[in-house]
Amino acid sequence: MTNNKYSYETKLESVRLLNEGVPGRKICKIFGLKSDGLIYTWRKYVRNGYYYRLNQKPEKQYKYNKGNLELPSNVRKDMEIKQMKEELEVIKNI
């Protein structure tokens, strides 16, 4: 059994759809997700402000944003700016 990898954008979009009232099973069919439990976990991360958890690889679930410390500072800053913009879009739709 292998771990499926989903993009950050897919995760945010699925959370946005869930917040709009689309059933989890339907979102799974749209994006080809393994189960709807993933979406509810991602939504929990978004509600608690743990957006960095959405960016981490499945085998690298670090707490406190440790996974991003391995990246060069300019890449990390670009990721943070992009992440903030996407977070604002999700918050606007809640």
N, CA, C and O of each residue as an XYZ file, in Angstrom:
376
protein
N       0.845     -1.168      0.000
C       0.000      0.000      0.000
C       0.895      1.236      0.000
O       1.857      1.302      0.765
N       0.593      2.202     -0.839
C       1.399      3.407     -0.929
C       0.624      4.609     -0.403
O      -0.607      4.625     -0.396
N       1.361      5.592      0.027
C       0.744      6.843      0.460
C       0.437      7.699     -0.761
O       1.280      7.872     -1.641
N      -0.759      8.221     -0.804
C      -1.116      9.138     -1.876
C      -0.645     10.526     -1.506
O      -0.694     10.907     -0.337
N      -0.192     11.284     -2.485
C       0.260     12.641     -2.257
C      -0.676     13.589     -2.976
O      -0.925     13.449     -4.174
N      -1.187     14.549     -2.239
C      -2.102     15.524     -2.812
C      -1.472     16.903     -2.692
O      -0.791     17.199     -1.711
N      -1.699     17.734     -3.682
C      -1.102     19.070     -3.679
C      -1.777     19.955     -2.628
O      -2.896     19.699     -2.184
N      -1.056     20.986     -2.259
C      -1.561     21.955     -1.288
C      -2.844     22.599     -1.806
O      -3.786     22.818     -1.044
N      -2.878     22.901     -3.098
C      -4.052     23.527     -3.700
C      -5.262     22.602     -3.653
O      -6.380     23.048     -3.396
N      -5.037     21.303     -3.904
C      -6.126     20.333     -3.840
C      -6.700     20.262     -2.434
O      -7.916     20.200     -2.253
N      -5.831     20.271     -1.456
C      -6.277     20.201     -0.062
C      -7.101     21.431      0.305
O      -8.168     21.308      0.907
N      -6.608     22.618     -0.055
C      -7.357     23.831      0.268
C      -8.688     23.890     -0.473
O      -9.703     24.295      0.093
N      -8.679     23.488     -1.728
C      -9.920     23.516     -2.513
C     -10.947     22.532     -1.952
O     -12.139     22.836     -1.908
N     -10.493     21.365     -1.526
C     -11.432     20.396     -0.965
C     -12.012     20.893      0.358
O     -13.185     20.655      0.647
N     -11.203     21.579      1.160
C     -11.711     22.161      2.410
C     -12.716     23.263      2.100
O     -13.744     23.381      2.767
N     -12.416     24.066      1.090
C     -13.338     25.138      0.712
C     -14.690     24.572      0.275
O     -15.741     25.079      0.668
N     -14.651     23.511     -0.545
C     -15.901     22.885     -0.989
C     -16.675     22.291      0.184
O     -17.900     22.390      0.242
N     -15.953     21.674      1.114
C     -16.601     21.096      2.291
C     -17.281     22.185      3.115
O     -18.385     21.987      3.622
N     -16.628     23.323      3.245
C     -17.210     24.439      3.996
C     -18.420     25.028      3.288
O     -19.290     25.620      3.929
N     -18.480     24.871      1.977
C     -19.638     25.366      1.223
C     -20.812     24.397      1.270
O     -21.895     24.722      0.783
N     -20.617     23.207      1.849
C     -21.713     22.269      2.004
C     -21.704     21.093      1.047
O     -22.651     20.305      1.040
N     -20.667     20.951      0.243
C     -20.566     19.808     -0.662
C     -20.208     18.573      0.175
O     -19.292     18.636      0.995
N     -20.913     17.457     -0.016
C     -20.624     16.246      0.768
C     -19.200     15.730      0.532
O     -18.660     15.842     -0.569
N     -18.610     15.168      1.579
C     -17.248     14.661      1.515
C     -17.050     13.600      0.449
O     -16.028     13.588     -0.237
N     -18.020     12.711      0.304
C     -17.908     11.646     -0.713
C     -17.846     12.221     -2.127
O     -17.116     11.719     -2.982
N     -18.614     13.271     -2.357
C     -18.605     13.886     -3.681
C     -17.261     14.557     -3.959
O     -16.754     14.501     -5.079
N     -16.689     15.188     -2.938
C     -15.375     15.816     -3.090
C     -14.325     14.758     -3.394
O     -13.421     14.983     -4.199
N     -14.448     13.600     -2.745
C     -13.511     12.499     -3.016
C     -13.568     12.079     -4.482
O     -12.533     11.825     -5.097
N     -14.760     12.007     -5.033
C     -14.896     11.637     -6.437
C     -14.331     12.705     -7.362
O     -13.724     12.390     -8.386
N     -14.531     13.970     -7.001
C     -14.050     15.072     -7.837
C     -12.527     15.069     -7.921
O     -11.960     15.202     -9.006
N     -11.869     14.919     -6.776
C     -10.413     15.034     -6.724
C      -9.697     13.692     -6.695
O      -8.467     13.652     -6.725
N     -10.439     12.594     -6.639
C      -9.812     11.279     -6.600
C      -9.117     10.994     -5.280
O      -8.058     10.367     -5.253
N      -9.711     11.455     -4.184
C      -9.136     11.246     -2.864
C      -9.437      9.846     -2.360
O     -10.406      9.214     -2.780
N      -8.597      9.375     -1.459
C      -8.724      8.024     -0.941
C      -9.957      7.883     -0.038
O     -10.689      6.900     -0.144
N     -10.188      8.863      0.850
C     -11.357      8.816      1.725
C     -11.746     10.226      2.136
O     -10.953     11.161      2.030
N     -12.976     10.362      2.607
C     -13.424     11.683      3.029
C     -12.875     12.060      4.398
O     -12.958     13.223      4.791
N     -12.320     11.112      5.122
C     -11.696     11.421      6.404
C     -10.517     12.370      6.257
O     -10.229     13.159      7.157
N      -9.840     12.290      5.126
C      -8.727     13.199      4.857
C      -9.194     14.656      4.861
O      -8.536     15.530      5.426
N     -10.315     14.894      4.235
C     -10.825     16.259      4.105
C     -11.157     16.836      5.477
O     -10.873     18.002      5.753
N     -11.755     16.018      6.330
C     -12.105     16.486      7.663
C     -10.854     16.770      8.493
O     -10.844     17.693      9.308
N      -9.805     15.983      8.289
C      -8.530     16.244      8.958
C      -7.935     17.543      8.458
O      -7.456     18.355      9.250
N      -7.962     17.750      7.142
C      -7.430     18.988      6.572
C      -8.208     20.190      7.073
O      -7.629     21.240      7.354
N      -9.530     20.037      7.187
C     -10.358     21.139      7.682
C      -9.997     21.467      9.130
O      -9.990     22.634      9.519
N      -9.699     20.449      9.920
C      -9.275     20.665     11.303
C      -7.975     21.464     11.337
O      -7.822     22.371     12.155
N      -7.037     21.127     10.445
C      -5.781     21.875     10.368
C      -6.041     23.335     10.011
O      -5.439     24.235     10.598
N      -6.933     23.572      9.053
C      -7.241     24.936      8.622
C      -7.902     25.715      9.757
O      -7.549     26.868     10.003
N      -8.853     25.096     10.446
C      -9.536     25.776     11.551
C      -8.580     26.157     12.666
O      -8.722     27.217     13.275
N      -7.603     25.295     12.937
C      -6.656     25.543     14.022
C      -5.453     26.374     13.576
O      -4.601     26.720     14.394
N      -5.382     26.696     12.275
C      -4.291     27.524     11.772
C      -3.008     26.761     11.485
O      -1.942     27.370     11.390
N      -3.086     25.450     11.346
C      -1.908     24.628     11.084
C      -1.742     24.405      9.582
O      -1.697     23.264      9.121
N      -1.650     25.491      8.824
C      -1.555     25.386      7.374
C      -0.286     24.661      6.932
O      -0.270     24.031      5.875
N       0.781     24.746      7.734
C       2.022     24.072      7.373
C       1.844     22.558      7.323
O       2.593     21.870      6.631
N       0.854     22.031      8.055
C       0.608     20.591      8.024
C       0.098     20.138      6.654
O       0.280     18.980      6.276
N      -0.536     21.041      5.915
C      -1.030     20.710      4.574
C       0.108     20.620      3.569
O      -0.020     19.936      2.554
N       1.218     21.300      3.836
C       2.353     21.325      2.918
C       3.305     20.154      3.106
O       4.092     19.853      2.209
N       3.249     19.497      4.242
C       4.239     18.475      4.551
C       3.947     17.176      3.821
O       2.800     16.855      3.508
N       5.021     16.437      3.559
C       4.894     15.136      2.922
C       4.218     14.169      3.884
O       4.307     14.355      5.098
N       3.534     13.123      3.365
C       2.841     12.191      4.255
C       3.743     11.559      5.308
O       3.302     11.332      6.434
N       4.991     11.272      4.967
C       5.868     10.617      5.925
C       6.582     11.618      6.831
O       7.288     11.213      7.754
N       6.412     12.899      6.588
C       7.119     13.936      7.347
C       6.131     14.843      8.072
O       6.098     16.043      7.801
N       5.347     14.317      8.962
C       4.369     15.121      9.685
C       5.004     15.735     10.928
O       4.732     15.300     12.047
N       5.842     16.738     10.733
C       6.486     17.439     11.831
C       5.529     18.450     12.437
O       4.660     19.000     11.760
N       5.709     18.673     13.695
C       4.986     19.755     14.352
C       5.869     20.988     14.341
O       7.077     20.897     14.121
N       5.266     22.134     14.578
C       5.970     23.393     14.722
C       6.747     23.797     13.475
O       7.768     24.476     13.581
N       6.284     23.395     12.307
C       6.823     23.863     11.040
C       8.275     23.436     10.804
O       8.976     24.101     10.042
N       8.743     22.375     11.417
C      10.126     21.929     11.276
C      10.447     21.491      9.850
O      11.580     21.664      9.403
N       9.496     20.939      9.138
C       9.753     20.448      7.790
C      10.176     21.544      6.831
O      10.930     21.283      5.894
N       9.706     22.767      7.043
C      10.048     23.870      6.154
C      11.413     24.469      6.462
O      11.938     25.232      5.651
N      11.993     24.152      7.595
C      13.296     24.720      7.947
C      14.409     24.180      7.072
O      15.481     24.781      6.998
N      14.176     23.057      6.407
C      15.187     22.463      5.541
C      15.332     23.236      4.226
O      16.333     23.081      3.527
N      14.356     24.053      3.892
C      14.355     24.788      2.627
C      15.187     26.066      2.734
O      15.342     26.612      3.827
N      15.725     26.548      1.606
C      16.423     27.841      1.615
C      15.475     28.966      2.017
O      14.268     28.867      1.800
N      16.009     30.026      2.596
C      15.165     31.086      3.147
C      14.313     31.777      2.086
O      13.161     32.115      2.356
N      14.855     31.995      0.880
C      14.058     32.673     -0.143
C      12.891     31.797     -0.612
O      11.809     32.315     -0.888
N      13.093     30.496     -0.706
C      12.010     29.586     -1.084
C      10.968     29.544      0.025
O       9.766     29.533     -0.244
N      11.427     29.521      1.262
C      10.524     29.470      2.413
C       9.670     30.733      2.460
O       8.473     30.654      2.738
N      10.265     31.902      2.191
C       9.507     33.155      2.205
C       8.467     33.179      1.095
O       7.338     33.620      1.312
N       8.837     32.709     -0.094
C       7.879     32.651     -1.198
C       6.714     31.731     -0.863
O       5.562     32.044     -1.163
N       7.015     30.598     -0.242
C       5.957     29.662      0.169
C       5.036     30.295      1.202
O       3.820     30.110      1.151
N       5.616     31.045      2.143
C       4.809     31.687      3.180
C       3.882     32.739      2.584
O       2.726     32.848      2.991
N       4.379     33.512      1.625
C       3.543     34.528      0.977
C       2.403     33.873      0.216
O       1.254     34.304      0.316
N       2.722     32.824     -0.550
C       1.695     32.111     -1.305
C       0.671     31.491     -0.360
O      -0.531     31.524     -0.625
N       1.159     30.923      0.749
C       0.281     30.284      1.722
C      -0.661     31.301      2.354
O      -1.842     31.012      2.544
N      -0.154     32.490      2.683
C      -0.997     33.518      3.288
C      -2.100     33.960      2.340
O      -3.237     34.174      2.760
N      -1.763     34.096      1.056
C      -2.777     34.478      0.068
C      -3.861     33.414     -0.031
O      -5.046     33.739     -0.105
N      -3.461     32.138     -0.032
C      -4.434     31.055     -0.131
C      -5.274     30.959      1.139
O      -6.466     30.661      1.073
N      -4.663     31.209      2.285
C      -5.402     31.198      3.545
C      -6.470     32.280      3.551
O      -7.587     32.058      4.018
N      -6.124     33.451      3.031
C      -7.107     34.533      2.961
C      -8.289     34.164      2.093
O      -9.425     34.516      2.409
N      -8.035     33.453      0.991
C      -9.118     33.021      0.113
C     -10.043     32.039      0.840
O     -11.264     32.111      0.699
N      -9.463     31.133      1.609
C     -10.276     30.156      2.346
C     -11.093     30.871      3.415
O     -12.274     30.577      3.601
N     -10.464     31.809      4.115
C     -11.163     32.529      5.187
C     -12.293     33.370      4.627
O     -13.341     33.482      5.262
N     -12.114     33.964      3.457
C     -13.165     34.761      2.827
C     -14.390     33.912      2.537
O     -15.513     34.411      2.603
N     -14.197     32.636      2.217
C     -15.302     31.767      1.827
C     -15.978     31.091      3.013
O     -16.975     30.392      2.831
N     -15.462     31.281      4.211
C     -16.077     30.622      5.393
C     -17.249     31.418      5.871
O     -17.897     31.037      6.845
